[in-house]
Amino acid sequence: MPRYEVTVQGRGIALPLAGDVAIGFLRLVQLRARDPVEAETRAVELVRCDWAASAEAVRNLGAAPCLTISRIGLLRWWHRLLGAPRGYIFFSEDGVQVPSGDSRRPRTARAH
């Protein structure tokens, strides 16, 4: 079964972080699925469940995130060895990443 990497974007939140307010996030999900449609559906459901159980959801002053797919691709065998990225990449109204204090996240990112 093919392995996909899906970038799920969430918008509509209002999460205070590092003196700014995040209005959205990106989340990378790696999973096995029969086809891209199944991968997208499962990725959105995974992020929805993960968000609902997260500390970020408790601190969210906005609505539950509206989830969409911003990118999907097949993973090559060498990407599988690196493991799946974890966590959220939060961004503000202007599309710039909002620091969350998690050193595993990249320092520069823009929402698409």
NORVENNOR-V525596 format. One record per residue. SS is DSSP state (H for helix, E for strand, C for the rest). Layout:
BEGIN
ss=SS
ss=SS
END
This chain:
BEGIN
ss=C
ss=C
ss=E
ss=E
ss=E
ss=E
ss=E
ss=E
ss=E
ss=E
ss=E
ss=E
ss=E
ss=E
ss=E
ss=E
ss=E
ss=C
ss=C
ss=E
ss=E
ss=E
ss=E
ss=E
ss=E
ss=E
ss=E
ss=E
ss=E
ss=E
ss=E
ss=E
ss=C
ss=C
ss=C
ss=H
ss=H
ss=H
ss=H
ss=H
ss=H
ss=H
ss=H
ss=H
ss=H
ss=H
ss=H
ss=H
ss=H
ss=H
ss=H
ss=H
ss=C
ss=C
ss=H
ss=H
ss=H
ss=H
ss=H
ss=C
ss=C
ss=C
ss=C
ss=C
ss=C
ss=E
ss=E
ss=E
ss=E
ss=E
ss=E
ss=E
ss=E
ss=E
ss=C
ss=C
ss=H
ss=H
ss=H
ss=H
ss=H
ss=H
ss=C
ss=C
ss=C
ss=C
ss=C
ss=C
ss=E
ss=E
ss=E
ss=C
ss=C
ss=C
ss=C
ss=E
ss=E
ss=C
ss=C
ss=C
ss=C
ss=C
ss=C
ss=C
ss=C
ss=C
ss=C
ss=C
ss=C
ss=E
ss=C
ss=C
END
